[in-house]
Amino acid sequence: MRLTPVITGDYYFMKDKVVIITGASSGIGKALAHELGKAGAKLVLAARREEALQAIAAQFSDTLVVKTDVTVEAQCRNLIEETVKNFGKIDVLVNNAGISMQVKFDEIQDLILFHKIMNVNYFGMVYCTHFALPHLKKSKGLIVGISSMTGKIGVPTRTAYAASKHAMQGFLDSLRVELMETGVDVSVISPGFVQSEVRMNALGANANPTGESRIDESSIMSAEECARQIHDAIVNRKRDVIIAESFRSKIAPLLKLLVPKIVDNVSRKGMESGTT
C-alpha cells in the first residue's frame, strides 16, 4: 500500500529542503533520490560512482553531485562543505551508504571483511553526521540512518553486517538523547529484504564481492516502495521505523525479547533454506 506523504498547502513538505543522500547511486538510495526529487527537495547525491549519480541528477533541478567514499573522513567533510557552499544549509542527512556480506563466520578467510563493513556502514555514518551536525542544529534538521532488521536481530551469515548495524542503532539512539532540546531529530529506518544491488555486492569468504544473490529478488519489496515509506518517515520525523511486508517481520524485535529461541530458530531455518 502506498503511503501518502504529509502535504502543506499545494506543495509536498519536502519542497526546497536540502537533503544529502549517501549511497545514492543504486538501490534504496537511488529510489529515495527519485522520491524526494519528485517532492521538490534539493538533492545532494553522494557515492563513489559519479556517472551513476549524474544520470540521476539530470532528471531534477537543484541537484548537486559530490563523488564521495564515505570511508574517507576528508571526503565526508568535503561533502558537507560542498553542500553548504551550494545551498547554504542542510535540512536532512540520510546515511544510506552500506555494504553487506554472505558468509558464515567460521568460513571467513580474511578478517579485513570486518574492517571493510564497519568502515562503510558505521564510520561513514559517523563522519558524515559529525561534519553535518552544526548545520543541522541551525536548521533544526533531521539525521536519518538507513539501518536494517539485522540491526535488531542477529542473522546468520551476516555477523559483521549485523555488528555494524547494531553499532549504527546504538550510536543514533545515544545521539538522539544528546540532541534533545536542540530541535534536531534522529530517525532509524530498518528495512527487511529490499530489491537492490546490496546482495550482489555482498562480501564473501575472501572479503571480495560474491557477485550473486541467494534469494529471489523478484519476491521481495521493491526499492521504490521502500523509498516511499522512508519519505513518509522523513516527513513525519519518525523515531524508529521497521519497513517490512510481513507482520511477523515487523514484530520480530518484540518476539526476540519474549521468545528469543524461537526467533533464533526461524533465523537459522532461513539460512538453511537460502532465504537469508
C-alpha positions as CSV (number, residue, x, y, z in Angstrom):
1,M,0.0,0.0,0.0
2,R,1.4,3.4,-1.0
3,L,1.8,5.8,2.0
4,T,0.9,9.4,1.3
5,P,3.4,12.0,2.5
6,V,2.2,14.9,4.6
7,I,1.3,17.9,2.3
8,T,1.5,21.6,3.3
9,G,-0.6,23.9,1.1
10,D,-0.1,22.9,-2.6
11,Y,3.4,21.5,-2.0
12,Y,5.0,18.5,-0.5
13,F,6.6,19.2,2.8
14,M,10.0,18.3,1.3
15,K,9.9,21.1,-1.3
16,D,13.1,23.1,-1.2
17,K,14.5,21.1,1.7
18,V,18.2,20.3,1.2
19,V,18.7,16.6,1.5
20,I,22.0,14.7,1.4
21,I,21.8,11.0,0.5
22,T,24.9,8.8,0.7
23,G,25.0,5.6,-1.3
24,A,22.7,7.3,-3.8
25,S,23.9,5.6,-7.0
26,S,21.7,2.5,-6.7
27,G,19.1,0.6,-4.7
28,I,17.3,2.3,-1.9
29,G,19.5,5.5,-2.2
30,K,18.7,5.9,-5.9
31,A,14.9,5.2,-5.3
32,L,14.9,7.7,-2.5
33,A,16.6,10.3,-4.6
34,H,13.8,9.9,-7.2
35,E,11.1,10.0,-4.5
36,L,12.4,13.2,-2.8
37,G,13.3,14.8,-6.1
38,K,9.7,14.5,-7.3
39,A,8.6,16.1,-4.0
40,G,10.7,19.1,-4.8
41,A,13.7,18.6,-2.5
42,K,17.1,20.0,-3.3
43,L,19.2,16.8,-3.6
44,V,22.8,16.3,-2.8
45,L,23.8,12.9,-4.2
46,A,26.9,11.1,-2.8
47,A,28.6,7.9,-3.8
48,R,31.7,6.6,-5.4
49,R,30.1,6.1,-8.9
50,E,29.9,9.6,-10.2
51,E,28.4,8.7,-13.6
52,A,25.5,6.9,-12.0
53,L,24.9,10.0,-9.8
54,Q,25.0,12.3,-12.8
55,A,22.3,10.2,-14.5
56,I,20.0,10.7,-11.6
57,A,20.8,14.4,-11.2
58,A,20.0,15.1,-14.8
59,Q,16.3,14.3,-14.1
60,F,15.9,17.1,-11.4
61,S,16.8,20.7,-10.9
62,D,18.7,21.9,-7.9
63,T,20.7,18.8,-7.6
64,L,24.4,18.6,-6.6
65,V,26.6,15.5,-7.2
66,V,29.6,15.0,-4.9
67,K,31.7,12.0,-5.6
68,T,32.3,10.6,-2.1
69,D,33.9,7.5,-0.5
70,V,32.3,7.6,3.0
71,T,35.2,5.6,4.4
72,V,37.5,8.6,3.9
73,E,36.9,11.2,6.6
74,A,38.2,14.1,4.4
75,Q,35.7,13.2,1.6
76,C,32.9,13.3,4.1
77,R,34.0,16.7,5.3
78,N,34.1,17.8,1.6
79,L,30.6,16.5,1.0
80,I,29.2,18.7,3.8
81,E,31.3,21.7,2.8
82,E,30.2,21.5,-0.8
83,T,26.5,21.2,0.2
84,V,26.6,24.3,2.4
85,K,28.6,26.2,-0.2
86,N,26.0,25.4,-2.9
87,F,22.7,25.5,-0.9
88,G,23.6,27.4,2.3
89,K,22.1,24.8,4.7
90,I,21.3,21.2,5.3
91,D,17.9,20.0,6.3
92,V,18.2,16.2,6.2
93,L,21.2,13.9,6.2
94,V,20.4,10.4,5.0
95,N,23.1,8.0,5.9
96,N,22.4,5.3,3.4
97,A,25.7,4.0,2.1
98,G,26.2,0.4,3.0
99,I,27.8,-2.9,2.2
100,S,26.8,-6.4,3.2
101,M,28.2,-10.0,3.4
102,Q,27.1,-13.6,2.7
103,V,29.4,-16.0,4.6
104,K,29.4,-17.8,7.9
105,F,32.0,-16.5,10.4
106,D,33.9,-19.8,10.5
107,E,34.3,-19.7,6.8
108,I,35.8,-16.2,6.6
109,Q,39.3,-16.4,5.2
110,D,40.3,-12.7,5.5
111,L,39.2,-10.7,8.6
112,I,39.6,-7.5,6.6
113,L,36.0,-8.1,5.8
114,F,35.0,-6.8,9.2
115,H,37.0,-3.6,8.7
116,K,35.5,-3.0,5.3
117,I,32.0,-3.3,6.5
118,M,32.4,-1.3,9.6
119,N,34.2,1.4,7.7
120,V,31.3,1.9,5.3
121,N,28.3,1.2,7.4
122,Y,29.4,2.6,10.7
123,F,32.3,5.0,10.4
124,G,31.0,6.5,7.2
125,M,27.8,7.5,9.1
126,V,29.8,8.8,12.0
127,Y,32.0,11.0,9.7
128,C,29.1,12.5,7.8
129,T,27.0,13.1,10.8
130,H,29.8,14.8,12.7
131,F,30.5,17.3,10.0
132,A,26.8,17.9,9.2
133,L,25.7,18.3,12.8
134,P,26.5,22.0,13.3
135,H,24.4,22.8,10.2
136,L,21.6,20.6,11.2
137,K,21.4,22.4,14.5
138,K,20.9,25.6,12.7
139,S,18.1,24.3,10.5
140,K,16.6,22.1,13.3
141,G,17.1,19.3,10.8
142,L,16.9,15.5,10.7
143,I,19.5,12.8,10.8
144,V,18.4,9.5,9.2
145,G,20.2,6.2,9.5
146,I,19.2,3.5,7.0
147,S,19.9,0.5,9.1
148,S,18.4,-3.0,8.7
149,M,16.3,-5.6,10.5
150,T,19.7,-7.1,11.0
151,G,20.5,-4.2,13.3
152,K,17.8,-5.5,15.7
153,I,18.1,-9.3,15.3
154,G,21.1,-11.5,14.7
155,V,21.1,-13.1,11.3
156,P,23.4,-16.0,10.2
157,T,26.0,-15.3,7.5
158,R,25.8,-11.6,8.5
159,T,28.0,-11.3,11.6
160,A,30.0,-8.3,10.5
161,Y,27.0,-6.7,8.9
162,A,24.8,-7.2,11.9
163,A,27.6,-5.8,14.1
164,S,27.8,-2.6,12.0
165,K,24.0,-2.1,12.0
166,H,23.8,-2.7,15.8
167,A,26.6,-0.1,16.1
168,M,24.6,2.3,14.0
169,Q,21.5,1.8,16.1
170,G,23.4,2.3,19.3
171,F,25.1,5.4,18.1
172,L,21.9,7.1,16.8
173,D,19.9,6.2,19.9
174,S,22.6,7.8,22.1
175,L,22.9,10.8,19.8
176,R,19.1,11.3,19.9
177,V,19.3,11.7,23.7
178,E,22.2,14.1,23.4
179,L,20.3,16.3,20.9
180,M,17.1,16.6,22.9
181,E,16.1,20.3,23.2
182,T,18.2,21.2,20.1
183,G,15.4,20.7,17.6
184,V,17.4,18.1,15.7
185,D,15.6,14.7,15.4
186,V,17.1,11.3,14.7
187,S,15.3,8.6,12.7
188,V,16.4,5.0,12.4
189,I,14.9,3.1,9.4
190,S,15.2,-0.6,9.4
191,P,14.2,-2.3,6.2
192,G,13.8,-6.0,5.7
193,F,14.7,-7.6,2.3
194,V,14.5,-4.9,-0.4
195,Q,15.4,-5.3,-4.1
196,S,18.8,-3.7,-4.6
197,E,22.4,-4.4,-5.5
198,V,23.5,-4.9,-1.9
199,R,23.4,-8.7,-2.1
200,M,25.2,-8.8,-5.5
201,N,28.0,-6.7,-3.9
202,A,28.0,-8.6,-0.6
203,L,31.4,-9.8,0.6
204,G,32.3,-13.4,0.7
205,A,34.9,-15.5,2.5
206,N,37.9,-13.7,0.8
207,A,36.4,-10.2,1.6
208,N,35.5,-9.6,-2.1
209,P,32.0,-9.3,-3.6
210,T,30.3,-12.6,-4.3
211,G,28.5,-11.3,-7.4
212,E,25.4,-13.2,-6.6
213,S,22.2,-13.0,-4.6
214,R,21.0,-16.1,-2.6
215,I,17.3,-15.0,-2.6
216,D,14.7,-14.5,-5.2
217,E,14.9,-10.7,-5.7
218,S,11.5,-10.6,-7.5
219,S,9.7,-11.9,-4.4
220,I,10.7,-9.1,-2.1
221,M,9.8,-5.4,-1.6
222,S,10.8,-3.0,-4.4
223,A,13.3,-0.2,-3.7
224,E,10.6,2.2,-4.8
225,E,8.1,1.1,-2.2
226,C,10.8,1.2,0.5
227,A,11.7,4.7,-0.6
228,R,8.1,5.8,-0.3
229,Q,7.9,4.6,3.3
230,I,11.2,6.3,4.1
231,H,9.8,9.5,2.6
232,D,6.9,9.2,5.0
233,A,9.2,8.7,7.9
234,I,11.3,11.7,7.0
235,V,8.3,14.0,6.5
236,N,6.8,12.9,9.9
237,R,10.3,12.8,11.6
238,K,9.6,9.3,12.9
239,R,11.9,7.9,15.6
240,D,12.2,4.3,14.7
241,V,10.6,2.6,11.7
242,I,10.7,-1.0,10.5
243,I,9.9,-1.5,6.8
244,A,8.8,-5.0,6.1
245,E,6.0,-6.6,4.2
246,S,5.0,-9.3,6.7
247,F,3.5,-8.7,10.2
248,R,5.9,-11.3,11.6
249,S,8.9,-9.4,10.5
250,K,7.6,-6.1,11.9
251,I,7.1,-7.6,15.4
252,A,10.3,-9.7,15.3
253,P,12.2,-7.4,17.6
254,L,9.4,-7.7,20.2
255,L,9.4,-11.5,19.7
256,K,13.1,-11.6,20.3
257,L,12.5,-10.2,23.8
258,L,9.6,-12.6,24.5
259,V,10.7,-15.8,22.8
260,P,14.3,-15.4,21.7
261,K,14.9,-19.1,21.0
262,I,12.0,-19.2,18.5
263,V,13.4,-16.2,16.7
264,D,16.8,-17.8,16.6
265,N,15.4,-20.9,15.1
266,V,13.4,-19.0,12.5
267,S,16.6,-17.2,11.5
268,R,18.6,-20.4,11.3
269,K,16.0,-22.1,9.1
270,G,16.0,-19.1,6.9
271,M,19.8,-19.6,6.3
272,E,19.3,-23.3,5.7
273,S,16.5,-22.7,3.1
274,G,18.5,-19.9,1.4
275,T,16.2,-17.0,2.3
276,T,18.8,-15.1,4.3
